[in-house]
Amino acid sequence: MTDAEVLEQAVIDLTDDVQQNRQEQVLDQISEEAVVLRGLISTGMARYQLEESLRISDLNVEMQADGKSAKAHLRANGTVSDRGSSGVQGQRFPSRWNLYFEREGDDWKISKIERLSPTSGKSMPILATRIQ
């Protein structure tokens, strides 16, 4: 498998881990140095449930020339439910994402996640419950 194919599979595995609420496996894919991102992931997984109806499309991995970094772009459409009481109950959300990977030893780790508005393409907060 090429590095791009490995990263495509890593994105698919990540979405499955999120759907199954396997927080430890999700955090294993995030760089230890990305402390803020790891906190956002933990908060999001504790607060929201991503239903199994998630559909991934337009998954594209762009390897950087140095061979040590890459960016995966994807669209995801899925139903998100609130585990608590903030009012988000079973809403369907279209979304776009950029996941930035860095090679750490023999492994690829996510160093940054950027959520994009599905309509404007502008960056938006990862845990936003409204499309901007």
Secondary structure, 3 states (H helix, E strand, C coil): CCHHHHHHHHHHHHHHHHHCCCHHHHHHCECCCCHHHHHHHHHHHHHEEECCCCEEEEEEEEECCCCCEEEEEEEEEEEEEECCCCCCCCEEEEEEEEEEEEEECCEEEEEEEEEECCCCCCEECCCCCCCC
